[in-house]
């Protein structure tokens, strides 16, 4: 009879998020990953096979436990209110540490096909959700009718990426909240 695992995979993946956020993929050494996740080396390789496969599982877990919660704002599609709620929570989430997915795209995206695919899927989903919210906002009279929805959605998606990188440098300042207001303010119809 096989032995029951003495660990919870979701807990291990959650603990690894911090390691990869702090050190990046290349800077995260196996000794620290194993120490911080309370794993042993043999068990790690039996469960995950390699550091690279482990990263893909961590990214999937990160999307499920963090990014999907943020995306629910956009997917509720209440127009400009959904976009504001997304940015408010996203800025709080990335403050001082960035976004694991965007960090990985920046570090590995040039040569790692799997990270490119994961990143492309996320950014496409984000842009489509922004399009839906902007269309709803136009229908509700919340944003100007003259804006190009597709290009504005692309701009908002690009800002999400830039905010994730800038969050590392901005630390705990209000810089990103101010940037969000400057970004979304001109879109809104003054009432």
Secondary structure by P-SEA (a helix, b strand, c coil): ccccccccaaaaaaaaaaaaaacccccccaaaaaaaacccaaaaaaacccaaaaaaaaaaaaaaacccccccccccccaaaaaaaaaaaaaaaacccccaaaaaaaccccccaaaaaaaaaaaaaaaaaaaaaaaaaaaaccccccccaaaaaaaaaaaaaaaaaacccccccaaaaaaaaaaaccccccc
